[in-house]
Amino acid sequence: MSKENPTIVAYLKTYCGWSEGVRAIMKKYQLEFTEKDIIQNEAFRWEMEQKSGQPLSPCVEVNGTMLADVSGEEVETWMIENGLIERSDEQPEAPINASCTNH
């Protein structure tokens, strides 16, 4: 498992507080990731549900481990606890634990 370049696939909604939080963590730590928009592409939603075993997003797969229905804050904590990133006190560009709105 490479500390420098974990393989990350994020199943996100186009507009959603939770999804923006995941994007903010990826940017904060300059992590490269593949974004799969489950709103724009139904096949990505199906893939996410098959891999995670549930329908809620965001889901983030890191080096083959699926983190289902997570916030950016939870992704950051998991990656720190698993030695993939070192904690940074830099503030992310968006809230990392904000819910989706009904807009």
N, C-alpha and C positions, 0 to 999 in steps of 0.2 A: 504494500500500500504506500503510494508516494505521498509524502507530506506536501511537496511542492504543488503537485497537480492532481488532486482527487478528481475522479470522474463523477460529474454531477449532472443529473437530469431533473429539471424542475417542471412539474405539472401545475400550471398557474392559470388564473382567470385573467382576461384582458384588463379589467378594471376591478380591483378588490383590495381593500386594506391589507388583508393577510398576504396576498400575492405581492403587493408593493413592498411589504416588510421583508419577504424572502429576497426580492430583487435588491433591496437596500443592503442586506447582509452580503450578498454576492459582490456588490460594488465596493462596500466598505473594506472587504478583505481581498479585493481584486481577484476574485475566483472566476475562472472560466466555467461556464455551464451552458447546457443546452436547454432552452426554454421551449416547452410544448404547451401552447395555448389551448386549453380544453374547451373554450367558448368558440374559438374560430375553427377548430377542427374536432369533430365528433370522434374521429379515430383515436385521437390523443386521450379524450375522456375515457373511451373504452379501454385503452391500454393502461391508463392510470388505475381504473377500477379493477382490472385483471391483476395487475401487479401488487396493488395495495390491499385488495380484498374488501374495499369499501368505497363509497361514492364522494366523500368529502375532500375538498382541496383547501390549501395547497398540499401536494405531496412532493417530497424531494428525495430522490434516490442518490445516495452517496456511496461510491465504490460498491454498488450492488446491494446496499442496505436501504430499505424503503422506510422513510419517515413519513407516516400518513397523518394527514390533517394537522399540519404544524404551522406555527407562526415563525417569522424570521428569528425572533428571540430564541425559540426552541431549537431551530436549526443551528444557530450560533453556539448555543450551550452544548448541543450534542457534538458538534465538530471540535469544540475546545476539549470536552471530556474525552474524546477519542483521539486526541493528539494530532488532528488534521490542521488546525490553526492555533495561533497563540492569541490570547485575549488582547484586544485593542480597546483603548479608551476613547478612540475617535468616535464622534457621533455619526450615525448613519444619516443619509439624506432624507429618509422617510421614517415614520413610526414603524417599529418592528413588531408591534403587537396590537395593531388596530384591526377591527373587524371590517367586513364588507358592509357597504351601505346598500340601500334598496334602489339606488339610482341605476 
